[in-house]
Amino acid sequence: MTHFKLHTILFLLLFNTACGDKEESNDNDGAAGLCDASAIIDINQYDEATAEELEISKLEIDQDCLNITLTSNGCDGSSWIVKLITDGSVAESLPPQRFMKIDFKNNEECDAVVSSVFSFDISKLKTDSPSVRLNFVGLDPSILYEY
């Protein structure tokens, strides 16, 4: 086989493989497209997270999205800044557990009690187990994430 044919075949194989990988990654975006944001795994942000006068009203998992209904004082909740953060550690128990913090910033100066729903892609929080319990530091309740 000539060098030209060999190079052409190798190029086509590499091109086909690269295109196949690209298509696969677009089809497998996980819950990222369904959720508002992604859970953050970062020990520094976890240590600095603060939840100002916050209550979890409802927790619900839909596929790999954790929907959290938060209640606090405010005007309408539209300017709230909310992050879901873990330090990355996993408590070895049955089921395993992760400890989560909600970093919550509320600059609204209204006295109304407002609820708002935030959704987070939690697919990065999976462990080798078929489930993991997500515990919220300083807040109730916890939720079992089964996958």
N, C-alpha and C positions, 0 to 999 in steps of 0.2 A: 504494500500500500504506500502511496506517495505521502510525503510530508504534508502536502496541501490537504489531501483527503483526511488524513489522521487529525490534523489541526481543526478541520471543519467539523468532523464528528465530535471531537472533544468539546469544541465551542458550543455545538448544538446541545450536547448532553448537559454541560454546565448551565447554559441558558435555560433549558427546560427545567432543570432542578431548581434554579433560582426563581423562576416564575412560579413553580409549584409551591415553593416555600412561602412566597409572597401571598399567593391566593389563600393558602392554609391559614396564615396569620390573620388575614382579614376576616375569615370565617370564624375564627376562634378568638374573638375579642373578649370572651368571658362576659362578666356582668358589667364591664366598664361602660358600655353603651347604654345600659339600662339604668344605671345609678347616677346620682348627682356628682359623686366624688369617690375616691378610693380610701380605704383604711390606710393609715400611715404606720409603718414599722420603723421607729426611731427612738432610741433611748433618751436623747437630749430633749426632743419635743415632748416625750412622755413625762420626763421629770419637770418640765416647765409648764405643763398644761394646767389651766385653771377653769373651773366651772362656776361661774357667778350665778347664784340664786337660780338654780336649774332643777327641773324635775323631768324624769322620763315618764311620760304618760302611757306610751305603748311601744312595744318592740315586736317586729314581725320580720321574718325572713322569707323572701321571694326569690327562688333560685339562689344566686350568689349575692343578692342585695340584702343588706340589713336596713330596714326602714325604721327609723326612730322618730317618734312623736315627742317633741320637747315642749315643755310649758314653762314660761317665765313671764315676768312683767315686761311690757313693751307696748309699741303702737300697733304693729302688724307682723313683726318678725322678719320682714323682708331684708333688713340690714344685718341680721344676726350672722356672725361668722362662726361656723361649727366645723371642727375636725374630730375624727375618730382616730385615736392613737393607741398603739401598744408598744411596749419596749422590746418585743420579739421573743421574750421568754415563754416557755410552756411549762406549766406545773404538771408533773407526771402523776396523774390520778386516773380513775376510770369514771367518766371520760376525762381526757386531758383538759386543762383549763388555760385560758389566756386572760390576762387582766388588762382591761381597757380603760382609757380615760377619754372624756369628751372635753375638748378644749373649746370653751364657749365664750364668745365676746358679744356683749349686748350694749350698744351705745344709745339705744332708744330710751327716751325720757318720759314715756307715757306710763300711767299706772294701771292700765288694763292688763288682765291676765290673758296671754296669747299662747296659742299652740301652733306649731309648725312642724311639718314632716321633712326629714332629711334622709337621703338614702346613700349608702356606702357600699362599694364593691368590697366584699370580705373574702374573696377567693384566695388571696394571699395568706389568709389566716389558717388555712387547712393544715392538718398534721397528718402523720402516718395512720392515725386512728380514723374510723369512719365518722367521727363527730368530735366536736370540741365545745366546751362550755365557755361562753363569753361573759365574764364578770365585769361590772362597771364599778370602779373604785369610787367609794363615797356615794354611790347612787344605787337604787334598786330599780328594777329587778335584773336578773341575769337571763340568758337565753341559750338554748342548746342549738348549735349549728351542725346539722347532719348533712352529709354529702355522699 
